[in-house]
Amino acid sequence: MAGKTAKPIKLKKVEFVLDAPEAKAIFLAGTFNDWSVEKHPMKKSHEQRWEKTLTLAPGSYEYKFFVDGRWTEDPQNERRCTNIFGTLNSIVKVSG
């Protein structure tokens, strides 16, 4: 009897953007990188926006921006949940 072949997981590119022209350094942290404040540095575009594109598997992820040493939720994303510290995390859902 032949075994079932697992469907390959379709990864999707997800762009994160933050308007913070005065910031000196911004990192993207969340459940996709164990909340590392070093793993995903964002780059400042010529429009003074900070950007980072990740390739993620389908699912729901919590995240925040680490702006000059301070946690900030995504002001452009209304999807949020309360975290264990009593503050808010932003949520991004990646469809399958």
C-alpha positions in Angstrom: 0.0 0.0 0.0 1.4 3.4 -1.0 1.8 6.0 1.7 0.1 9.4 1.4 2.3 12.1 0.2 2.2 15.2 2.5 1.2 18.4 0.7 4.1 20.8 0.7 3.6 23.8 2.9 3.1 27.0 0.8 5.2 29.7 2.3 4.1 33.3 1.8 5.9 36.6 1.8 4.6 39.0 4.3 5.7 42.6 4.4 5.9 44.5 7.6 6.1 48.3 7.4 6.4 51.0 10.1 6.4 54.8 9.6 9.0 56.0 12.1 11.4 58.4 10.4 13.0 59.5 13.6 13.9 56.0 14.7 17.6 54.9 14.8 17.0 51.1 14.8 14.0 48.9 14.5 13.7 45.1 14.9 10.7 42.9 14.1 10.0 40.3 16.8 7.3 37.8 17.3 6.2 34.2 17.6 7.8 33.5 14.3 11.3 34.2 15.7 10.9 33.4 19.5 10.6 37.2 20.1 14.2 37.8 19.2 15.1 41.5 19.2 18.2 40.8 17.0 17.1 38.3 14.4 15.1 40.5 12.0 16.4 44.1 11.7 14.3 46.3 9.6 15.7 48.6 6.8 14.8 52.2 6.3 13.5 52.9 2.8 14.1 56.1 0.8 10.5 57.1 1.9 11.7 57.1 5.5 9.6 54.0 6.3 11.0 50.9 7.9 10.4 47.6 6.1 11.0 43.9 6.5 9.7 41.0 4.4 9.5 37.5 6.0 8.6 34.2 4.4 6.1 32.5 6.7 4.1 29.3 6.8 0.3 29.6 7.0 -0.9 30.4 10.5 -1.4 33.2 13.0 1.5 35.1 14.4 1.8 37.7 17.2 4.4 40.4 16.7 5.7 43.8 17.7 8.3 46.3 16.6 11.3 47.0 18.9 11.9 50.7 18.2 15.1 52.1 19.8 14.7 49.8 22.7 10.9 50.2 23.2 8.2 47.7 22.3 5.6 49.1 19.9 2.5 47.5 18.4 1.8 48.0 14.7 -0.4 51.2 14.4 -1.6 50.1 11.0 -2.9 46.8 12.1 -6.2 46.6 14.1 -5.8 42.9 14.9 -4.4 42.7 18.4 -4.4 40.5 21.5 -3.4 41.0 25.1 0.0 39.4 26.0 1.2 38.0 29.4 2.6 41.4 30.3 -0.9 43.1 30.0 0.1 45.0 26.9 -0.9 44.4 23.3 0.6 42.4 20.5 -0.3 42.8 16.9 -1.5 39.7 15.0 -0.8 38.7 11.4 -2.7 35.9 9.7 -1.1 34.1 6.8 -3.5 32.2 4.6 -2.8 28.7 3.3 
